[in-house]
Amino acid sequence: MAPHAYVHLSKGALSKASVRRHLVNLGAEHENLDQKAYQILKGMIIERQLLPGDKIPQEKLAEDLGISRTPLVNALKLLEQDKLVQSIPRRGFFVRHFDKLEMISIFELREVLEGLAARRAAQNITDKEIAHLKGFFKQFDGLKKITDIRAYAKEDRLFHTFLLEVSAKEFLKSILETYNIISYSYQFISEDGLVQSPDDTIHDHRAIIDAISRRDSETAENLMREHFRKSITTLKRNTEKEKKKE
């Protein structure tokens, strides 16, 4: 099941219309129900349909997915192992909320690992993949200011996911996938998970694309690491501002 097979939520409630449009009835298929439910729930977190702090509506989800509570709970336990949800006794499962200090640590790890992924992508990328890579962020060409934050955030997710695919190292991909999901579901709700504004990062993305397209692995890694260092600086600055307000 692809990660994009998910249920749309509106203000914490499941949308019946969205379920009908986007959801395959899992009870009618023979694949592993635990994994299917796991992928759908993970997709909902990635797409910010379940936000940090949201309670997982188990009974409603089980009903809409056409499965019993058992595979759903098993899927939630897998997500708990991924640090994406947490179980609170007598209250249920919730999408995990990370504070800024935790996010700084996650971005420091991403700086190193995504830098490595960019280096490997530059070394492994094919001509066909270069053509695909150059298509990222094209919709924002010529804009003085990027106002569609949601569209940019989605493009950002697709871009980083594509680089992980090209880097072709399964262990690296699996490690980064969890860190990326945490980053994308970050509590800056108004920015759709972005730490920096699109206008501050679009030039970084274009430079990284250019370096990887030229198969310049060293420059690609350096640019990617610098890209994340800027986010780390922003997170640290925001943390200091909050401390001063206390």
C-alpha angles and dihedrals in degrees: 000000000000116000091242093067096102145133120254115234128199118201092334096313126110114244113227092201091054091048090055092048101043111019127091113210099248094195089067094059132072102221122109106294094201091059093043092053089044093054093047094049091046089050090052090053092047091050090047093240085128108043130200108285095022117135114236107241096222101177094046093046093049090051094048093045092050093234138111123259092256099074090040092054090046089053091050090052089054090051089049089056087052088054090239097115134023132210118228114195114251090359105069137229123331134185103258118253118214122201122222095263090055090047091052089056091048092050091048088056091045090052091061098037098042088047088056090046090053091050092049092045091055090050096046105033119122127215090254091051091049089057089052092045092054089059094067116108092004090127088067096053114125096016116132090201129015108226102166096084094170093054091048093048090052091049089049091054092047091048095053092042090052092052090052089052092050094047085066098204110126096198092052091047094050093049095047095044092069094045090049093050090052090050093048093050091049117145096255089104094170090058096047093240097315118134094194127037119259091246089059096050107033092085091050091053093049092050091050091049090051093050094048091045088054088048089237097153098179094051091044091055094045093049093048092050091049089050090058094042088061090055091048090052090051092050092049091048091051091048091053091049091053092049091054091053092055 
